[in-house]
Amino acid sequence: MKKMLLFLLFLSACSSVDVKNSGPVPSLDVPLLATPPVIDGKLDDPAWKDAAVIKGLRSSRGKNYQDKIDKIPTTIRVLWDENYLYVGFECIDADIYSSGKMKHDEDLYKEDVCEVFIDGKGDGRQYVEIQATPDGESLDLMYVFTGDPEYTSELRMTPEFCDKERWGFREWNMEGLRTAGSRIERDGKIVGWSVEMAIPAAAVVKRQGLKNFVPMEIRANFMRYDWPADEKTGKRDLLHMNWSPVLKGCPHISPSSMGRLVLKKD
C-alpha cells in the first residue's frame, strides 16, 4: 500500500494543471495565533475570538435554496500556527440528525456532518478531505489524480477523467488530526452543534517541500451537510451548504472551485 501511494504521489508531481486562476472564488485572510484552542468541540476557548470568520454558507452551484440555509445558519472560524490549521464550525439546528453509531472513515455524510477540503499546492492534483460529525467522529481521505484534470462546464471533473485518473485513499490516516463535537445549549435547550478540527500542516504542505505552515496561500473549501425531515412524510433529504459553491454532492471532484485561505503573520 505504501509503495503504491508513493508511486501515485510521484506521478502527481510530474505534471500539473494550475487552477489558481480558475475564476472568482472566496478568499479569507487567516490570522496566526499564539496559543492553540483546546480541541473539545466547544467554541468557548479565547483563541477563537481572534479567528477569521465565515458567516453563512451558500446554495450549491445552479441551485437556489438560500432561504432554507438561512434558517439554520453556520459560522466557521479559522486560525493557524506552524503546526496546525484550526477550524471551528457552529451549526444552528434544532433537528440534529446524528445516530452516534458512525465509526471512523464510514459514510459520515449520510448524517449531519461538516467537511473541509484542502489543496496545499493549489493545482488540483492532490488534496485531503476531513469530515466531522456532531459526535466528533471523523473521516480523513486523500485524493490523488494521475493525469491533468479535465473539467466540465460546471467545474467538476469529468466522469471519464475520474474513471481513469482519480484515486481516493480512505484507508489513509492523517497523522495528528484531531476532531471533536459538542451540542450547543441555550436557555436549557439544544439549539445546534459545533465541531472543532486541528488539521496537521505536514499532511497539507508536503508537496510544497514543507513540514509546517508559513505565511502562504492554500486552497480550501468548507461544507455542511444537513438532513432535514419533511414535515409531512418524515423523509430526510440532503441540504448541501457551501463556502465556495460546487454542484450538489460534488465537492470531492471540484478542486478548481476551492476558495483561498491566506495565512497571515500580522
KOLTI-571826 format. One record per residue (C-alpha): residue number from 1; residue in three letters; x, y, z. Coordinates in steps of 0.05 Angstrom, whole numbers, always signed. Example, Ala and Ser with C-alpha at 12.3 -4.5 7.8 and 13.67 -1.06 7.14 Angstrom:
REM residues 2
SITE  seq  type      xx      yy      zz
SITE    1   ala    +246     -90    +156
SITE    2   ser    +273     -21    +143
//
This chain:
REM residues 266
SITE  seq  type      xx      yy      zz
SITE    1   met      +0      +0      +0
SITE    2   lys     +56     +49     +19
SITE    3   lys     +94     +35     -45
SITE    4   met     +31     +46     -87
SITE    5   leu     +16    +112     -52
SITE    6   leu     +88    +137     -62
SITE    7   phe     +84    +118    -136
SITE    8   leu     +20    +157    -145
SITE    9   leu     +48    +217    -108
SITE   10   phe    +107    +216    -155
SITE   11   leu     +62    +215    -215
SITE   12   ser     +21    +273    -189
SITE   13   ala     +84    +315    -184
SITE   14   cys    +106    +301    -255
SITE   15   ser     +53    +342    -289
SITE   16   ser      +5    +394    -262
SITE   17   val     -51    +440    -283
SITE   18   asp     -54    +508    -250
SITE   19   val    -123    +520    -222
SITE   20   lys    -104    +583    -183
SITE   21   asn    -135    +627    -236
SITE   22   ser    -198    +585    -244
SITE   23   gly    -246    +643    -234
SITE   24   pro    -276    +683    -177
SITE   25   val    -275    +645    -112
SITE   26   pro    -280    +669     -40
SITE   27   ser    -217    +688      -2
SITE   28   leu    -204    +692     +72
SITE   29   asp    -146    +723    +110
SITE   30   val    -129    +676    +167
SITE   31   pro     -92    +703    +228
SITE   32   leu     -34    +670    +263
SITE   33   leu     -49    +651    +335
SITE   34   ala      -4    +648    +396
SITE   35   thr     -40    +597    +439
SITE   36   pro     -78    +539    +406
SITE   37   pro    -150    +525    +426
SITE   38   val    -167    +462    +465
SITE   39   ile    -200    +414    +416
SITE   40   asp    -260    +393    +456
SITE   41   gly    -316    +410    +408
SITE   42   lys    -335    +474    +445
SITE   43   leu    -320    +542    +414
SITE   44   asp    -312    +577    +481
SITE   45   asp    -236    +579    +480
SITE   46   pro    -208    +651    +480
SITE   47   ala    -167    +635    +418
SITE   48   trp    -229    +634    +374
SITE   49   lys    -244    +708    +389
SITE   50   asp    -188    +728    +341
SITE   51   ala    -205    +679    +286
SITE   52   ala    -223    +695    +214
SITE   53   val    -298    +686    +208
SITE   54   ile    -343    +660    +152
SITE   55   lys    -415    +678    +168
SITE   56   gly    -465    +637    +129
SITE   57   leu    -458    +586     +73
SITE   58   arg    -489    +584      +4
SITE   59   ser    -531    +541     -42
SITE   60   ser    -499    +491     -90
SITE   61   arg    -480    +514    -159
SITE   62   gly    -541    +525    -203
SITE   63   lys    -590    +518    -145
SITE   64   asn    -624    +569    -100
SITE   65   tyr    -648    +545     -32
SITE   66   gln    -616    +601      +7
SITE   67   asp    -679    +611     +48
SITE   68   lys    -672    +541     +77
SITE   69   ile    -598    +552     +92
SITE   70   asp    -610    +618    +127
SITE   71   lys    -658    +585    +176
SITE   72   ile    -602    +542    +203
SITE   73   pro    -541    +588    +199
SITE   74   thr    -470    +565    +200
SITE   75   thr    -410    +604    +226
SITE   76   ile    -339    +580    +211
SITE   77   arg    -277    +604    +247
SITE   78   val    -206    +592    +222
SITE   79   leu    -137    +602    +254
SITE   80   trp     -67    +575    +242
SITE   81   asp      +0    +564    +273
SITE   82   glu     +61    +529    +244
SITE   83   asn     +35    +460    +262
SITE   84   tyr     -40    +463    +250
SITE   85   leu     -98    +495    +214
SITE   86   tyr    -154    +503    +265
SITE   87   val    -226    +503    +241
SITE   88   gly    -289    +512    +283
SITE   89   phe    -360    +502    +258
SITE   90   glu    -421    +529    +294
SITE   91   cys    -483    +497    +265
SITE   92   ile    -551    +523    +288
SITE   93   asp    -603    +467    +282
SITE   94   ala    -657    +443    +329
SITE   95   asp    -663    +377    +290
SITE   96   ile    -594    +344    +295
SITE   97   tyr    -591    +281    +253
SITE   98   ser    -535    +241    +284
SITE   99   ser    -544    +169    +307
SITE  100   gly    -479    +167    +346
SITE  101   lys    -466     +99    +314
SITE  102   met    -420    +121    +258
SITE  103   lys    -348     +98    +262
SITE  104   his    -283    +128    +236
SITE  105   asp    -280    +131    +160
SITE  106   glu    -351    +107    +150
SITE  107   asp    -400    +145    +105
SITE  108   leu    -409    +202    +154
SITE  109   tyr    -442    +246    +101
SITE  110   lys    -505    +204    +106
SITE  111   glu    -520    +242    +171
SITE  112   asp    -506    +314    +192
SITE  113   val    -433    +329    +181
SITE  114   cys    -382    +385    +169
SITE  115   glu    -330    +378    +114
SITE  116   val    -264    +411     +98
SITE  117   phe    -225    +402     +33
SITE  118   ile    -153    +428     +29
SITE  119   asp    -105    +431     -31
SITE  120   gly     -38    +453      -2
SITE  121   lys      -7    +466     -70
SITE  122   gly     -69    +491    -107
SITE  123   asp     -61    +453    -172
SITE  124   gly    -119    +404    -164
SITE  125   arg     -73    +343    -166
SITE  126   gln     -74    +322     -93
SITE  127   tyr    -117    +344     -35
SITE  128   val    -147    +319     +30
SITE  129   glu    -218    +315     +57
SITE  130   ile    -236    +317    +130
SITE  131   gln    -306    +305    +157
SITE  132   ala    -331    +310    +229
SITE  133   thr    -399    +295    +260
SITE  134   pro    -437    +327    +318
SITE  135   asp    -409    +270    +359
SITE  136   gly    -337    +285    +338
SITE  137   glu    -328    +223    +295
SITE  138   ser    -282    +235    +235
SITE  139   leu    -265    +214    +165
SITE  140   asp    -199    +231    +132
SITE  141   leu    -186    +217     +60
SITE  142   met    -132    +233      +8
SITE  143   tyr    -145    +243     -66
SITE  144   val     -91    +236    -119
SITE  145   phe    -100    +248    -193
SITE  146   thr     -51    +217    -241
SITE  147   gly     -69    +258    -302
SITE  148   asp     -81    +330    -320
SITE  149   pro    -150    +348    -291
SITE  150   glu    -207    +354    -342
SITE  151   tyr    -269    +394    -323
SITE  152   thr    -340    +401    -346
SITE  153   ser    -372    +469    -358
SITE  154   glu    -400    +462    -287
SITE  155   leu    -329    +459    -258
SITE  156   arg    -330    +387    -235
SITE  157   met    -281    +336    -261
SITE  158   thr    -308    +296    -320
SITE  159   pro    -333    +225    -307
SITE  160   glu    -285    +198    -359
SITE  161   phe    -226    +231    -324
SITE  162   cys    -247    +206    -255
SITE  163   asp    -256    +135    -281
SITE  164   lys    -183    +133    -305
SITE  165   glu    -144    +182    -262
SITE  166   arg    -178    +191    -195
SITE  167   trp    -152    +154    -134
SITE  168   gly    -183    +161     -66
SITE  169   phe    -149    +131      -5
SITE  170   arg    -199    +123     +52
SITE  171   glu    -151     +75     +87
SITE  172   trp    -100    +131     +93
SITE  173   asn     -99    +163    +162
SITE  174   met     -78    +236    +173
SITE  175   glu     -27    +231    +229
SITE  176   gly     -41    +283    +282
SITE  177   leu    -112    +300    +261
SITE  178   arg    -157    +319    +320
SITE  179   thr    -232    +329    +317
SITE  180   ala    -286    +338    +370
SITE  181   gly    -360    +353    +370
SITE  182   ser    -409    +382    +420
SITE  183   arg    -482    +404    +427
SITE  184   ile    -498    +479    +434
SITE  185   glu    -545    +493    +491
SITE  186   arg    -582    +559    +503
SITE  187   asp    -634    +571    +557
SITE  188   gly    -635    +497    +573
SITE  189   lys    -649    +476    +501
SITE  190   ile    -605    +443    +448
SITE  191   val    -604    +493    +390
SITE  192   gly    -547    +464    +348
SITE  193   trp    -479    +432    +348
SITE  194   ser    -407    +451    +339
SITE  195   val    -344    +418    +314
SITE  196   glu    -270    +434    +323
SITE  197   met    -214    +408    +279
SITE  198   ala    -139    +413    +285
SITE  199   ile    -111    +395    +216
SITE  200   pro     -36    +380    +215
SITE  201   ala      +8    +420    +168
SITE  202   ala     +51    +361    +149
SITE  203   ala      -7    +327    +113
SITE  204   val     -24    +391     +74
SITE  205   val     +40    +425     +52
SITE  206   lys     +87    +366     +37
SITE  207   arg     +83    +379     -38
SITE  208   gln    +108    +449     -24
SITE  209   gly    +171    +417      +5
SITE  210   leu    +149    +439     +75
SITE  211   lys    +131    +407    +141
SITE  212   asn    +100    +468    +173
SITE  213   phe     +54    +524    +155
SITE  214   val     +85    +591    +139
SITE  215   pro     +52    +655    +114
SITE  216   met     +24    +629     +48
SITE  217   glu     -38    +616      +7
SITE  218   ile     -72    +548      +4
SITE  219   arg    -137    +526     -29
SITE  220   ala    -195    +502     +12
SITE  221   asn    -270    +493     +15
SITE  222   phe    -318    +485     +73
SITE  223   met    -384    +446     +70
SITE  224   arg    -441    +429    +116
SITE  225   tyr    -488    +372    +102
SITE  226   asp    -556    +376    +137
SITE  227   trp    -611    +324    +131
SITE  228   pro    -677    +359    +150
SITE  229   ala    -740    +317    +155
SITE  230   asp    -801    +332    +113
SITE  231   glu    -857    +356    +158
SITE  232   lys    -909    +311    +125
SITE  233   thr    -872    +248    +107
SITE  234   gly    -813    +249    +155
SITE  235   lys    -767    +232     +97
SITE  236   arg    -699    +265    +101
SITE  237   asp    -665    +298     +41
SITE  238   leu    -596    +329     +36
SITE  239   leu    -587    +403     +45
SITE  240   his    -517    +417     +17
SITE  241   met    -485    +482     +41
SITE  242   asn    -422    +511     +11
SITE  243   trp    -370    +565     +24
SITE  244   ser    -349    +564     -49
SITE  245   pro    -408    +533     -88
SITE  246   val    -399    +467    -125
SITE  247   leu    -450    +420    -156
SITE  248   lys    -491    +385    -102
SITE  249   gly    -453    +324     -79
SITE  250   cys    -390    +340    -118
SITE  251   pro    -341    +376     -71
SITE  252   his    -292    +318     -76
SITE  253   ile    -285    +327    -152
SITE  254   ser    -287    +403    -156
SITE  255   pro    -218    +428    -134
SITE  256   ser    -219    +486    -183
SITE  257   ser    -277    +516    -142
SITE  258   met    -239    +516     -77
SITE  259   gly    -232    +583     -43
SITE  260   arg    -167    +615     -20
SITE  261   leu    -141    +616     +52
SITE  262   val     -86    +668     +60
SITE  263   leu     -46    +651    +122
SITE  264   lys     -24    +718    +151
SITE  265   lys     +31    +732    +201
SITE  266   asp      +8    +800    +222
//
